[in-house]
Every structure is written in structure tokens, then in C-alpha cells.
Amino acid sequence: MTTDRRRTIGVRARILATVLLLAALGMAFAGSAFTLFERRQLIDRLDRTLTADVRQFSQDVDQFSQSADAGGTPSTVDDLLRSTMQHQVPTEGEVIAGFVDGRPAYVTEGERPFKIEQEHLLVAAVAALPADAPTTIRQVRLSSGPVRFAIVQFRVSGRPEVGSYMVVIGVQPVLDRLAASARQYAALSLIALVVIGLGGWIVAGRLLRPLQTLRRAAEAISHTDLTARIPVTGRDDVTQLTRTVNEMFDRLEQAFDTQQRFLDDAGHELRTPITIVQGHLEVLDVQDPDEVVATRALVMDELTRMGRLVNDLIVLAQAGRPDFVRFEPVDLDRFLRDVLDKAQGLADRVWVLDSTVTAVVLADAHRLTQAMLQLTDNAVRFTRPDDVIALGGVLSRGQVQLWVRDTGPGVAPADAERIFARFGRGGGARGQTHNSGLGLSIVAGIAAAHGGSIELAQPGDHPGARFTLILPLTVVSRGHPTQVGTMS
């Protein structure tokens, strides 16, 4: 047998790779979603700042216009811009400027991140703005990075000039802070993946340890040793798999033992009749009619015995299979009477029905009949025509008891256990009959297949023996099965 030695990826590595991949995808999705959401929030915050600044400027323009009208001094666009912008204080990263007829007129003093008057895109945006255009927020990319800006226009009554007030905020610092947060998140995610990988490797190893033990146990099993089992620990699915595999090993061991016993039994028991037949045929004088007739009778007898032996061995081999018995409703009263009718044809004995059971139980009527007839046949072989063979049944302590008793010589105490073994024969009166020694083994197998057992009782005051099938069956009542209760 050749073994495939190709390098394969272990289940542990596959599980860990899958977990890490899913975790990485989840972290990437969460990080991307958070980054997009945070970017939207930051942009909205910038827009709210721009909106508040232009609203405040419009209010200041209105106040200065009213003050100028009350003093009787006509105001100009230039005056309003100069007076109003003196009170405007730009925040960090913010630049403001005033335009007259689209030309830069006033800008904030001090250090500025960019100069509006030198950025042609911003100047062009103010110049292209139509008169009385509503205030909107837009974004352009300058040499220093993207910026967002808002423009508000105003006029002075009686004056042709158009004034424009622009507030500009750089977006790049916000994006830089967001990128820094994203890098921190990526670093933390990488550390988390390492921790998940180490933890997953350890946990997967512990969970898959029974599978590794299973592999070693399977490798250790040979055709001569099926006793290896996997230790069962925990309560998870792998533990359940371990139990299932151990049960499979039990069935394999049982099947192997059954097969081995069948081969050993067949080889041991069939060798004698084959030798007998072969020996008589070798010395047969075909010219002697009487010898031919005698040899033919002997050969036929041995072949008949071999046929019965093979059938018995097959039944014993099948007794350990799950489908050996097929449960169906069995009327015990009718069952006992049918068995008694069939048994009466075995021999001339005093046949008696001790008692019967008025109940319908779940059992295999065919196998139970086979067991009871085997017991009656056994009783026939060890009794005389004037002896009694009786059948009976009773429900007691949640069990069904079916028995066959006789008034024969009984079973010697030393043989009470041996007679139930394969090829076990009693050493006393009940062992003198020529038989295979498999009958009681078959009965015991049928009882075990029903979840029960067989017992031998020998009353001290009366001769004979009593074999009782004790079966934990289920009573069928009104079409539904119920557990057998205590009855007498």
C-alpha cells in the first residue's frame, strides 16, 4: 500500500488563515467606514465654521450700514469692508479677504497658510460670481492643498460697486490628522491580528488535539489490534466527534471479533466432519454394497450436521449487527401459544403452558421464536417421553420473562456458566447428547440483541432446569409505546 506523502496544509493553519483573513477584512471595512464617516464629519464641521463666519459678517455689515445712515454719512463698499473686517478675527488655518468689484481689497494681516490675493483660482471664483448670487460653499485645490471657501456679496444703496467677503479654510490639516489616526488604527489592527493569530493558533491546537489523537490512533490500528481509543474531554462538537469515532472503533472491533470468531469456529468445528467424510471415502470399497450404503448414511449425517453448524455460526455472526432484530408489535399470549404448537411437533413429551401474558410488546417475533424453539429443542434432547416441558411468560419489574422448563436431569453446577459459551457442552447428563454446543449461545445472542439476558434456574426440590429470557421491552398500548410497569 502506498502512502501519499505530498505536503498538505493542515487544518490548524487553514482555520487560522481563515480567521485572520476574516478579521483583517472586518478591520479594514470598519476602518474604512470610520475614516469616511470621520472625514464627512470634519468637512461638515469646516462648513459650519464657514457658514457661521459669513453669517456674522452679514450681521456686521447691516449694523455698520445702519450706523452710517443714522449719522448722515453715506457709506461706501470700501468703507464697510474696512470697518467690518477690523472686527473679524480668523481662526487657526482660516484666511479672510474682501473684494471690491472682484478685485482684492483687504486681507487679514500676519502669517497666513496661503495668500488669497495670489491664488488665481480664488480670485477667479469671486470675479465669476454673478451679482446677488446666494452664498455657497465650494472646494478647490491650491498649491498648498485643498481648501473650502464661502463668498457673500453685498451692496451699498446708491453705489454701483459690489463688495465680496471670502472666508477660506484649508482642508489639508484636517486630512493630515485623519491620516495620522488611520495609521494609528492600522498599527493597532496589525497588533490585534498578531494577538488573534497567536491566540487562534493556541485555541485551534487545543480544539484539534482530539483530531490529531484520532489520526495517531487510526495509524496505530492494525488488523490484530483494534483496542486504541481517543480520550474524551470537553463538551464541544469535536468532543462529540471523538465519542462517535470511539463508537465506530467499538463497532469495528466487534465486527472484527465476530469475523475472527466465525473463522476460528468454522475452522475448528468443520475440520472434524470433513476429516471423517474424507477418511471414510478414502477407504470405501465401492464393490461392497453394504459398505457403500453405510458410508453414504454416515456422509449424509455429517453433511447435515455441517449444514446445521454453518447455519448456527451465521446466526451467531449476525447477532452483533444492528439489524439483527427488527422490532414490531408482538402479542405475547398468541406468541406463546404459537411456540407451544410448533414445539409439540419436536417430540412426544408432556407439553404444558404454565402461564401467558396479555400484552402487546415491541420485539422481533421471528428471533424470539427462534430462541424459544432452541430452548425447547434443548429440553427435548435431555428428556424422555414421560417428562414435562413447559412454556410460560410474565411481566415483572418492568421486564418480560419468557421461560422453558423441563423435568429432565438438570444441569451440573460446574456447567451452569460453560453451557452458554460457544461450543460449551455440559459434562454430565446434559452433555452426552451429540450437538454443536451453539444453541444456548444463539439464545444468549438473541436476548442480548433485545437488550436482555438469559438465566438458568434449577429448583432444589424438583428435577430439571428452567431457562428464562429476561427482556426489557416496551408495551404497546392503544397504538402508543409505553414503558413496561411492574405487574404480577
DRENMARLO-975758 format. One record per residue (C-alpha): z, x, y; residue number from 1. Coordinates in nm, 3 decimals. Example, Ala and Ser with C-alpha at 12.3 -4.5 7.8 and 13.67 -1.06 7.14 Angstrom:
2
REC       z       x       y   i
REC   0.780   1.230  -0.450   1
REC   0.714   1.367  -0.106   2
//
This chain:
488
REC       z       x       y   i
REC   0.000   0.000   0.000   1
REC  -0.099   0.141   0.336   2
REC   0.114   0.107   0.646   3
REC  -0.030   0.053   0.991   4
REC   0.105   0.341   1.199   5
REC  -0.073   0.250   1.522   6
REC   0.150   0.282   1.823   7
REC   0.260  -0.060   1.946   8
REC   0.452  -0.182   2.247   9
REC   0.795  -0.302   2.143  10
REC   0.925  -0.650   2.213  11
REC   1.202  -0.499   2.423  12
REC   0.952  -0.324   2.652  13
REC   0.737  -0.638   2.674  14
REC   1.033  -0.853   2.770  15
REC   1.146  -0.601   3.031  16
REC   0.794  -0.564   3.173  17
REC   0.758  -0.942   3.196  18
REC   1.097  -0.980   3.366  19
REC   1.022  -0.701   3.615  20
REC   0.676  -0.841   3.688  21
REC   0.810  -1.190   3.749  22
REC   1.096  -1.053   3.958  23
REC   0.857  -0.839   4.163  24
REC   0.621  -1.133   4.218  25
REC   0.915  -1.353   4.316  26
REC   1.049  -1.094   4.559  27
REC   0.702  -1.034   4.704  28
REC   0.647  -1.407   4.753  29
REC   0.991  -1.455   4.905  30
REC   0.947  -1.151   5.132  31
REC   0.601  -1.259   5.245  32
REC   0.714  -1.614   5.311  33
REC   1.021  -1.492   5.502  34
REC   0.812  -1.246   5.706  35
REC   0.559  -1.513   5.803  36
REC   0.835  -1.758   5.889  37
REC   1.026  -1.499   6.092  38
REC   0.708  -1.393   6.274  39
REC   0.642  -1.752   6.366  40
REC   0.999  -1.788   6.490  41
REC   0.976  -1.474   6.702  42
REC   0.644  -1.581   6.854  43
REC   0.792  -1.924   6.931  44
REC   1.086  -1.750   7.099  45
REC   0.847  -1.549   7.317  46
REC   0.655  -1.864   7.405  47
REC   0.976  -2.043   7.503  48
REC   1.060  -1.749   7.732  49
REC   0.715  -1.763   7.893  50
REC   0.742  -2.140   7.940  51
REC   1.086  -2.110   8.099  52
REC   0.967  -1.835   8.338  53
REC   0.664  -2.027   8.468  54
REC   0.872  -2.344   8.499  55
REC   1.131  -2.156   8.705  56
REC   0.855  -2.008   8.924  57
REC   0.709  -2.354   8.987  58
REC   1.051  -2.481   9.093  59
REC   1.100  -2.184   9.329  60
REC   0.756  -2.242   9.481  61
REC   0.844  -2.605   9.550  62
REC   1.174  -2.505   9.717  63
REC   1.017  -2.243   9.939  64
REC   0.737  -2.481  10.036  65
REC   0.989  -2.747  10.141  66
REC   1.192  -2.491  10.339  67
REC   0.884  -2.370  10.519  68
REC   0.778  -2.728  10.606  69
REC   1.127  -2.810  10.738  70
REC   1.121  -2.504  10.970  71
REC   0.786  -2.598  11.105  72
REC   0.639  -2.270  10.993  73
REC   0.321  -2.311  10.790  74
REC   0.337  -2.118  10.468  75
REC   0.053  -1.929  10.301  76
REC  -0.015  -1.846   9.938  77
REC   0.066  -1.484  10.012  78
REC   0.398  -1.576  10.174  79
REC   0.500  -1.797   9.886  80
REC   0.417  -1.529   9.631  81
REC   0.607  -1.262   9.819  82
REC   0.911  -1.481   9.882  83
REC   0.926  -1.622   9.533  84
REC   0.865  -1.303   9.337  85
REC   1.151  -1.133   9.519  86
REC   1.384  -1.357   9.321  87
REC   1.210  -1.308   8.985  88
REC   1.379  -1.060   8.754  89
REC   1.170  -0.977   8.447  90
REC   1.346  -0.933   8.113  91
REC   1.302  -0.633   7.884  92
REC   0.940  -0.595   7.781  93
REC   0.827  -0.855   8.036  94
REC   0.589  -0.795   8.329  95
REC   0.510  -1.045   8.608  96
REC   0.236  -1.038   8.871  97
REC   0.099  -1.255   9.150  98
REC  -0.268  -1.311   9.220  99
REC  -0.448  -1.449   9.524 100
REC  -0.792  -1.586   9.452 101
REC  -0.796  -1.396   9.123 102
REC  -0.705  -1.057   9.273 103
REC  -0.375  -0.880   9.200 104
REC  -0.145  -0.903   9.499 105
REC   0.211  -0.842   9.378 106
REC   0.354  -0.681   9.066 107
REC   0.707  -0.601   8.952 108
REC   0.848  -0.267   9.054 109
REC   0.991   0.000   8.827 110
REC   0.895   0.119   8.481 111
REC   0.663  -0.121   8.304 112
REC   0.529  -0.115   7.945 113
REC   0.183  -0.180   8.085 114
REC   0.023  -0.240   8.427 115
REC  -0.131  -0.579   8.471 116
REC  -0.347  -0.476   8.761 117
REC  -0.514  -0.211   8.545 118
REC  -0.574  -0.431   8.243 119
REC  -0.915  -0.585   8.297 120
REC  -0.862  -0.843   8.021 121
REC  -0.561  -0.991   8.205 122
REC  -0.733  -0.975   8.545 123
REC  -1.043  -1.137   8.399 124
REC  -0.832  -1.413   8.241 125
REC  -0.689  -1.501   8.586 126
REC  -1.028  -1.482   8.758 127
REC  -1.191  -1.703   8.496 128
REC  -0.925  -1.967   8.520 129
REC  -1.065  -2.282   8.686 130
REC  -0.879  -2.443   8.971 131
REC  -0.592  -2.672   8.880 132
REC  -0.607  -2.557   8.515 133
REC  -0.298  -2.653   8.314 134
REC  -0.050  -2.387   8.214 135
REC  -0.130  -2.247   7.868 136
REC  -0.007  -1.956   7.659 137
REC  -0.259  -1.716   7.520 138
REC  -0.267  -1.380   7.345 139
REC  -0.488  -1.073   7.392 140
REC  -0.478  -0.719   7.261 141
REC  -0.435  -0.444   7.514 142
REC  -0.443  -0.070   7.462 143
REC  -0.065  -0.076   7.417 144
REC  -0.077  -0.358   7.166 145
REC  -0.094  -0.739   7.160 146
REC   0.060  -0.937   7.446 147
REC   0.118  -1.305   7.514 148
REC   0.089  -1.442   7.867 149
REC   0.114  -1.761   8.070 150
REC  -0.050  -1.836   8.406 151
REC   0.048  -2.104   8.656 152
REC  -0.162  -2.185   8.960 153
REC  -0.052  -2.325   9.297 154
REC  -0.194  -2.402   9.640 155
REC  -0.058  -2.442   9.993 156
REC  -0.152  -2.759  10.172 157
REC  -0.427  -2.695  10.423 158
REC  -0.503  -2.348  10.286 159
REC  -0.811  -2.262  10.077 160
REC  -0.651  -1.977   9.878 161
REC  -0.547  -2.021   9.516 162
REC  -0.236  -1.845   9.402 163
REC  -0.169  -1.749   9.039 164
REC   0.154  -1.638   8.881 165
REC   0.129  -1.447   8.548 166
REC   0.408  -1.363   8.306 167
REC   0.321  -1.119   8.025 168
REC   0.539  -1.020   7.726 169
REC   0.445  -0.751   7.475 170
REC   0.434  -0.866   7.115 171
REC   0.427  -0.519   6.957 172
REC   0.806  -0.452   6.987 173
REC   0.872  -0.777   6.807 174
REC   0.624  -0.688   6.536 175
REC   0.776  -0.341   6.504 176
REC   1.123  -0.487   6.449 177
REC   0.979  -0.730   6.194 178
REC   0.800  -0.445   6.013 179
REC   1.125  -0.248   6.005 180
REC   1.301  -0.548   5.849 181
REC   1.017  -0.580   5.595 182
REC   1.054  -0.214   5.500 183
REC   1.427  -0.258   5.454 184
REC   1.364  -0.565   5.238 185
REC   1.110  -0.370   5.031 186
REC   1.358  -0.085   4.979 187
REC   1.635  -0.327   4.877 188
REC   1.391  -0.509   4.646 189
REC   1.298  -0.180   4.482 190
REC   1.666  -0.101   4.426 191
REC   1.717  -0.455   4.289 192
REC   1.423  -0.408   4.050 193
REC   1.576  -0.085   3.924 194
REC   1.909  -0.259   3.867 195
REC   1.732  -0.553   3.699 196
REC   1.536  -0.310   3.483 197
REC   1.848  -0.124   3.367 198
REC   2.040  -0.446   3.308 199
REC   1.744  -0.611   3.138 200
REC   1.695  -0.311   2.911 201
REC   2.058  -0.325   2.801 202
REC   2.066  -0.705   2.760 203
REC   1.732  -0.714   2.579 204
REC   1.856  -0.441   2.346 205
REC   2.166  -0.641   2.260 206
REC   1.970  -0.962   2.211 207
REC   1.706  -0.794   1.998 208
REC   1.952  -0.589   1.793 209
REC   1.954  -0.855   1.515 210
REC   1.574  -0.831   1.501 211
REC   1.596  -0.455   1.461 212
REC   1.855  -0.506   1.191 213
REC   1.621  -0.762   1.036 214
REC   1.339  -0.509   1.033 215
REC   1.558  -0.244   0.870 216
REC   1.684  -0.499   0.618 217
REC   1.328  -0.604   0.536 218
REC   1.230  -0.240   0.491 219
REC   1.532  -0.184   0.266 220
REC   1.449  -0.478   0.038 221
REC   1.273  -0.387  -0.283 222
REC   1.184  -0.577  -0.598 223
REC   1.511  -0.462  -0.752 224
REC   1.746  -0.518  -0.456 225
REC   1.746  -0.839  -0.254 226
REC   2.111  -0.827  -0.152 227
REC   2.066  -0.695   0.205 228
REC   2.181  -0.938   0.474 229
REC   2.193  -0.930   0.854 230
REC   2.532  -0.953   1.027 231
REC   2.558  -1.280   1.223 232
REC   2.716  -1.257   1.568 233
REC   2.688  -1.476   1.876 234
REC   2.564  -1.830   1.929 235
REC   2.215  -1.789   2.077 236
REC   1.867  -1.854   1.939 237
REC   1.842  -1.504   1.791 238
REC   2.166  -1.568   1.603 239
REC   2.018  -1.890   1.465 240
REC   1.708  -1.694   1.362 241
REC   1.937  -1.445   1.188 242
REC   2.102  -1.724   0.992 243
REC   1.762  -1.866   0.899 244
REC   1.637  -1.528   0.780 245
REC   1.954  -1.475   0.575 246
REC   1.899  -1.816   0.417 247
REC   1.541  -1.711   0.343 248
REC   1.672  -1.395   0.177 249
REC   1.908  -1.613  -0.027 250
REC   1.616  -1.824  -0.145 251
REC   1.409  -1.514  -0.220 252
REC   1.693  -1.362  -0.416 253
REC   1.745  -1.686  -0.605 254
REC   1.373  -1.717  -0.678 255
REC   1.359  -1.356  -0.794 256
REC   1.665  -1.400  -1.014 257
REC   1.517  -1.719  -1.159 258
REC   1.191  -1.544  -1.231 259
REC   1.366  -1.242  -1.380 260
REC   1.590  -1.459  -1.597 261
REC   1.289  -1.656  -1.713 262
REC   1.107  -1.338  -1.811 263
REC   1.415  -1.192  -1.980 264
REC   1.494  -1.515  -2.161 265
REC   1.138  -1.573  -2.270 266
REC   1.100  -1.216  -2.390 267
REC   1.431  -1.227  -2.574 268
REC   1.408  -1.569  -2.737 269
REC   1.036  -1.580  -2.814 270
REC   1.035  -1.242  -2.984 271
REC   1.220  -1.372  -3.292 272
REC   0.994  -1.670  -3.378 273
REC   0.685  -1.464  -3.306 274
REC   0.811  -1.191  -3.538 275
REC   0.892  -1.448  -3.806 276
REC   0.547  -1.609  -3.785 277
REC   0.372  -1.273  -3.779 278
REC   0.573  -1.142  -4.076 279
REC   0.504  -1.444  -4.296 280
REC   0.135  -1.446  -4.209 281
REC   0.105  -1.077  -4.294 282
REC   0.244  -1.125  -4.645 283
REC   0.084  -1.462  -4.706 284
REC  -0.102  -1.492  -5.034 285
REC  -0.386  -1.726  -4.948 286
REC  -0.462  -1.769  -5.319 287
REC  -0.122  -1.933  -5.379 288
REC  -0.139  -2.298  -5.259 289
REC   0.237  -2.346  -5.272 290
REC   0.297  -2.036  -5.057 291
REC   0.034  -2.149  -4.809 292
REC   0.200  -2.489  -4.775 293
REC   0.546  -2.334  -4.736 294
REC   0.424  -2.079  -4.482 295
REC   0.239  -2.348  -4.287 296
REC   0.556  -2.557  -4.269 297
REC   0.757  -2.257  -4.152 298
REC   0.498  -2.161  -3.891 299
REC   0.479  -2.516  -3.757 300
REC   0.858  -2.533  -3.739 301
REC   0.877  -2.206  -3.549 302
REC   0.595  -2.308  -3.314 303
REC   0.771  -2.639  -3.248 304
REC   1.090  -2.451  -3.171 305
REC   0.897  -2.216  -2.943 306
REC   0.748  -2.516  -2.760 307
REC   1.090  -2.669  -2.705 308
REC   1.224  -2.332  -2.592 309
REC   0.943  -2.284  -2.341 310
REC   0.994  -2.635  -2.203 311
REC   1.367  -2.572  -2.167 312
REC   1.305  -2.240  -1.992 313
REC   1.064  -2.408  -1.750 314
REC   1.323  -2.676  -1.667 315
REC   1.587  -2.409  -1.603 316
REC   1.346  -2.213  -1.383 317
REC   1.270  -2.526  -1.181 318
REC   1.638  -2.621  -1.143 319
REC   1.683  -2.386  -0.849 320
REC   1.389  -2.524  -0.650 321
REC   1.449  -2.764  -0.356 322
REC   1.207  -3.021  -0.501 323
REC   1.366  -3.019  -0.847 324
REC   1.530  -3.356  -0.777 325
REC   1.378  -3.646  -0.585 326
REC   1.634  -3.893  -0.462 327
REC   1.574  -4.265  -0.486 328
REC   1.794  -4.575  -0.530 329
REC   1.932  -4.592  -0.885 330
REC   2.114  -4.894  -1.026 331
REC   2.389  -4.729  -1.232 332
REC   2.454  -5.034  -1.451 333
REC   2.091  -5.061  -1.552 334
REC   2.063  -4.683  -1.579 335
REC   2.350  -4.652  -1.830 336
REC   2.217  -4.938  -2.041 337
REC   1.866  -4.786  -2.045 338
REC   2.001  -4.445  -2.151 339
REC   2.204  -4.609  -2.428 340
REC   1.894  -4.792  -2.554 341
REC   1.694  -4.467  -2.561 342
REC   1.976  -4.268  -2.723 343
REC   2.014  -4.513  -3.012 344
REC   1.678  -4.401  -3.143 345
REC   1.800  -4.041  -3.185 346
REC   2.014  -4.105  -3.496 347
REC   2.222  -4.354  -3.690 348
REC   2.555  -4.341  -3.508 349
REC   2.810  -4.590  -3.379 350
REC   2.682  -4.627  -3.022 351
REC   2.926  -4.763  -2.762 352
REC   2.912  -4.835  -2.387 353
REC   3.264  -4.756  -2.261 354
REC   3.215  -4.887  -1.907 355
REC   2.947  -4.936  -1.647 356
REC   2.919  -4.918  -1.266 357
REC   2.795  -5.200  -1.046 358
REC   2.648  -4.987  -0.768 359
REC   2.315  -4.856  -0.641 360
REC   2.320  -4.485  -0.557 361
REC   2.074  -4.223  -0.435 362
REC   1.986  -3.992  -0.722 363
REC   1.698  -3.870  -0.938 364
REC   1.686  -4.118  -1.225 365
REC   1.447  -3.900  -1.429 366
REC   1.668  -3.590  -1.411 367
REC   1.987  -3.786  -1.477 368
REC   1.826  -3.948  -1.780 369
REC   1.721  -3.604  -1.899 370
REC   2.080  -3.477  -1.861 371
REC   2.240  -3.775  -2.033 372
REC   1.992  -3.765  -2.324 373
REC   2.056  -3.393  -2.360 374
REC   2.427  -3.466  -2.390 375
REC   2.368  -3.744  -2.642 376
REC   2.133  -3.519  -2.844 377
REC   2.402  -3.253  -2.840 378
REC   2.656  -3.511  -2.965 379
REC   2.417  -3.627  -3.239 380
REC   2.384  -3.273  -3.376 381
REC   2.762  -3.240  -3.418 382
REC   2.848  -3.584  -3.556 383
REC   2.799  -3.784  -3.875 384
REC   2.662  -4.137  -3.916 385
REC   3.009  -4.291  -3.907 386
REC   3.110  -4.110  -3.584 387
REC   3.116  -4.275  -3.243 388
REC   2.902  -4.166  -2.950 389
REC   2.991  -4.346  -2.626 390
REC   2.846  -4.351  -2.274 391
REC   3.018  -4.465  -1.958 392
REC   3.048  -4.436  -1.583 393
REC   3.291  -4.494  -1.297 394
REC   3.323  -4.443  -0.921 395
REC   3.633  -4.241  -0.837 396
REC   3.746  -4.040  -0.533 397
REC   3.410  -4.053  -0.363 398
REC   3.227  -3.936  -0.672 399
REC   3.020  -4.080  -0.953 400
REC   3.136  -3.982  -1.300 401
REC   2.898  -4.030  -1.594 402
REC   3.007  -3.918  -1.938 403
REC   2.906  -3.887  -2.301 404
REC   3.182  -3.860  -2.561 405
REC   3.184  -3.830  -2.936 406
REC   3.428  -3.820  -3.227 407
REC   3.285  -3.504  -3.376 408
REC   3.465  -3.172  -3.443 409
REC   3.504  -3.089  -3.073 410
REC   3.466  -2.751  -2.902 411
REC   3.681  -2.450  -2.976 412
REC   3.890  -2.346  -2.670 413
REC   3.733  -2.000  -2.680 414
REC   3.387  -2.155  -2.650 415
REC   3.465  -2.401  -2.367 416
REC   3.312  -2.178  -2.098 417
REC   3.050  -1.999  -2.305 418
REC   2.860  -2.309  -2.413 419
REC   2.745  -2.379  -2.055 420
REC   2.585  -2.036  -2.021 421
REC   2.223  -1.967  -2.109 422
REC   2.179  -1.939  -2.486 423
REC   2.551  -1.998  -2.521 424
REC   2.648  -2.132  -2.863 425
REC   2.988  -2.220  -2.990 426
REC   3.136  -2.007  -3.261 427
REC   3.297  -2.296  -3.453 428
REC   3.164  -2.618  -3.598 429
REC   2.962  -2.697  -3.286 430
REC   2.786  -2.359  -3.303 431
REC   2.649  -2.383  -3.651 432
REC   2.354  -2.603  -3.566 433
REC   2.025  -2.425  -3.511 434
REC   1.945  -2.470  -3.141 435
REC   1.830  -2.266  -2.845 436
REC   2.156  -2.280  -2.656 437
REC   1.985  -2.404  -2.337 438
REC   2.072  -2.774  -2.349 439
REC   2.404  -2.760  -2.166 440
REC   2.262  -2.506  -1.921 441
REC   1.993  -2.761  -1.831 442
REC   2.257  -3.031  -1.784 443
REC   2.458  -2.798  -1.559 444
REC   2.144  -2.719  -1.357 445
REC   2.065  -3.090  -1.308 446
REC   2.424  -3.156  -1.196 447
REC   2.414  -2.862  -0.953 448
REC   2.082  -2.985  -0.811 449
REC   2.259  -3.313  -0.728 450
REC   2.544  -3.121  -0.566 451
REC   2.779  -3.184  -0.858 452
REC   2.907  -3.023  -1.175 453
REC   2.974  -3.084  -1.545 454
REC   3.314  -3.077  -1.711 455
REC   3.433  -3.068  -2.070 456
REC   3.740  -3.267  -2.173 457
REC   3.890  -3.271  -2.521 458
REC   4.165  -3.529  -2.575 459
REC   4.451  -3.378  -2.765 460
REC   4.529  -3.691  -2.970 461
REC   4.170  -3.777  -3.062 462
REC   3.888  -3.575  -3.218 463
REC   3.563  -3.498  -3.046 464
REC   3.460  -3.391  -2.697 465
REC   3.375  -3.560  -2.370 466
REC   3.116  -3.414  -2.129 467
REC   3.133  -3.563  -1.777 468
REC   2.876  -3.535  -1.497 469
REC   3.059  -3.538  -1.162 470
REC   2.815  -3.615  -0.881 471
REC   2.896  -3.659  -0.508 472
REC   2.635  -3.926  -0.450 473
REC   2.569  -4.184  -0.179 474
REC   2.592  -4.558  -0.238 475
REC   2.307  -4.776  -0.109 476
REC   2.446  -5.097   0.042 477
REC   2.220  -5.363   0.195 478
REC   1.938  -5.116   0.230 479
REC   2.150  -4.852   0.408 480
REC   2.319  -4.548   0.251 481
REC   2.696  -4.513   0.287 482
REC   2.936  -4.255   0.150 483
REC   3.095  -4.346  -0.181 484
REC   3.452  -4.465  -0.132 485
REC   3.750  -4.443  -0.365 486
REC   3.720  -4.708  -0.636 487
REC   3.882  -4.764  -0.971 488
//
